[in-house]
Structures are given as C-alpha cells and as structure tokens.
Amino acid sequence: MAQIYKRGKKWRAQVRLKHQSRSGTFDSKIEAMAWAVEIEQELGKDDGIISGKTLGDAFARYAKEVSPSKKGYRWEIVRLNKLMRAPMADIALKELRVDDIQRWITHELTRVQASSVNRELNVIAVVLETARKRWKWIATNPSRDVERPRNPRPRDRRISELEIQRILDALEFNDGEAVKTQRQEIAVGFLLALETAMRQGEIWGLNWVDVHLRQRYITLNETKNGTSRNVPLSSRAVELLKMLKEQKDGVVFHHPQRSCGVLFRRALKIAGIRNMTFHDTRHEALTRLARKLDVLDLARMVGHRDPRSLMIYYNATATEIAERLG
C-alpha cells in the first residue's frame, strides 16, 4: 500500500509491495497518488487482479486518466477530490464492501441532501466499474448492491417579473443599450435563458458561427445529452443577442462562465433574492414556452428525448392554468 505525505511544499509517495520499495517526490497530491497507482500496478499483479489498491487510488487514477476527457470534468474533479478525503478512500479495494459504502451514505445524509449523495454515488459507481473492467483492480463492483437514498422532489422555483427586474437592476442593465460591462453581459445571458430554456453552460459556450440571427436559431453542437440541436429564437432573444458585439466568429460571451456565476450570485444577494439559482431560469422558461408550443416542439427545442421528462421542469401554478380555462 502506498504512503502519501507532505514534506515542505512537495508531496512524497512511497510504495512498499512484495518486499520491494519505491519512492518519489511530486508537486501535488494527485500526481503523487497517480504515480503510486502505476507503481503498485507494476509491482502487484496477481492472477489477473492487481492487489494493493485502495479506493482512493482508484479515485486518483480516474481523476488523472478519465475525467479530463469529459465535458463536465471540472465538477467531477471537485467530487473526486472530496471523495479522496473521505475515510472510506483508505479502504483496500479487495476489502471494500457494500456496508462500507452504506455507512458513507448514512454519514453524508447528515450533511447534504439525498440528491447530492446520489450524484457522488454515481461517481463512485463509475470509478469502481472502471477499476473492475478496465484496470482489473477488483473482481466485483460493490456499489451495484447499494441502497440509494430517495431523491427529494424536483425544484419548482418560479421567477417573478419583479425578481427579474431587481436582478437586472443589480447587474446595472439598461434594456436596448449595447452591452459594455461583464455584469450587463451576465444580464443578457440571464434573459436569454428565460427566452430559450438553454442551460448556463450552453449559453456561455456559444460561438457566433453557430448563431443565425436572420434565420432566428442557434446551433448547439455540444449539449448535456451528447447530441446537437437547433434552438429557435424569439424576436426578444434576437434583440438580446444584438445587444452584444456580433462577429463572424469567436465566442458570444467573452467573460468566463465561472466568474459570471460568482457575479450572478452576488447580484441575487444585492437584489435580496433567496433560494434561487441560475438553473431556475430553465424551469421558468419551460413553463412559459409550454403556453406557446405543443409538447413535441417544446421537447425538441430544449433537448428532451422523452417528452415526459418535461414534467420535471413544467411548473405552472393552478391559478395560471385556471386563467386559461376562462
């Protein structure tokens, strides 16, 4: 089993296995753990299953070799780093049991919601399956038999017109004027999300070559479900995009998504708005669009392969439905 410890500003890794010992010094803990994983693999082969690996070793190798190839790797790396700090990470893979994961679940449920636990369980499951199929570190995947907690009901947060205006005021946005600041650019992204139901990552990943203002649609080449789609634009959405500096090529939103997310959350505090996230714009937009489009067109526009999944986001109030009844 490898020993990883910090010495000054460097990380030291030492591997002892089968009467053999190797060591190395690295700039980061992940580099040290990844190196130790490779050395243990080299020294510990036994009947096709590589011994001497811990769950933490599996997290480290997955973070180095697999996660960077994924679109949403940044958040996966965050989760993997958190999981590497959990006591469960020190358990040898050959000794890891369902009960170990179940105890981790019970502990995490005292700190975070069931939905967060299930997202981390997804990471644990895929890491263990990779360790079983690709790396041959374990013979079975204990996560398959884990009893998962039940997710809470989907969020039904709506955004009122008053809240929209307060957010725009906090972002110093003047409707109809050319965008000059990062805050104003965020405001355009926020309003565009309400018009199109596009996700935050989809909006901040836009390139002008994929924006067709005359034909009134946007082409999304990379989406959450891995397929491309065309998003039709309302006249209001076209107006919003024209407030930005249109080019033949290049990114539509020039400021990084991460810093824009920080500024948006600050704007919510300035506006005195609680219990709201940028993703709530998708709920609001889908509910509004459902009044204008039939279910199949709506599903195609927002990228839902199964129209039934739209019910997760559609949150019309009873009063709004009653008004349509006349």
VENRA-V355686 format. One record per backbone hydrogen bond with DSSP energy under -0.5 kcal/mol. NH is the residue of the N-H (numbers start at 1). CO is the residue of the C=O. If there is no record, write none. Layout:
# VENRA-V355686
[[NH,CO] [NH,CO]]
This chain:
# VENRA-V355686
[[3,14] [5,12] [7,10] [10,7] [11,26] [12,5] [13,24] [14,3] [15,22] [16,1] [17,20] [20,17] [22,15] [24,13] [26,11] [32,28] [33,29] [34,30] [35,31] [36,32] [37,33] [38,34] [39,35] [40,36] [41,37] [42,38] [43,39] [44,40] [46,49] [49,46] [50,48] [50,136] [51,44] [51,49] [55,91] [56,89] [58,54] [59,55] [60,56] [61,57] [62,58] [63,59] [64,60] [65,61] [66,62] [67,62] [69,66] [70,67] [73,70] [75,72] [76,72] [77,73] [78,74] [79,75] [80,76] [81,77] [82,78] [83,79] [84,80] [85,81] [85,82] [86,83] [89,86] [90,87] [91,88] [93,53] [95,92] [96,92] [96,93] [100,97] [101,97] [102,98] [103,99] [104,100] [105,101] [106,102] [107,103] [108,104] [109,105] [110,107] [111,108] [112,108] [117,113] [118,114] [119,115] [120,116] [121,117] [122,118] [123,119] [124,120] [125,121] [126,122] [127,123] [128,124] [129,125] [130,126] [131,127] [132,128] [133,129] [134,130] [135,130] [137,131] [138,131] [142,140] [144,141] [145,142] [146,143] [148,146] [160,158] [164,160] [165,161] [166,162] [167,163] [168,164] [169,165] [170,166] [171,167] [172,169] [173,168] [175,173] [177,174] [179,243] [185,181] [186,182] [187,183] [188,184] [189,185] [190,186] [191,187] [192,188] [193,189] [194,190] [195,191] [196,192] [197,193] [203,199] [204,200] [205,201] [206,203] [208,250] [210,207] [211,208] [212,210] [212,217] [213,211] [216,212] [217,212] [218,231] [219,210] [220,218] [220,229] [221,219] [226,223] [229,220] [231,218] [232,230] [233,216] [238,234] [239,235] [240,236] [241,237] [242,238] [243,239] [243,240] [244,241] [246,244] [252,206] [254,252] [260,256] [261,257] [262,258] [263,259] [264,260] [265,261] [266,262] [267,263] [268,264] [269,265] [270,266] [271,267] [272,269] [273,268] [280,277] [281,278] [282,279] [283,279] [284,280] [285,281] [286,282] [287,283] [288,284] [289,285] [290,286] [291,288] [292,289] [293,289] [298,294] [299,295] [300,296] [301,297] [302,298] [303,299] [304,299] [305,303] [307,305] [309,306] [310,307] [311,308] [312,309] [313,310] [314,310] [315,313] [321,317] [322,318] [323,319] [324,320] [324,321] [325,321] [325,322] [326,322]]
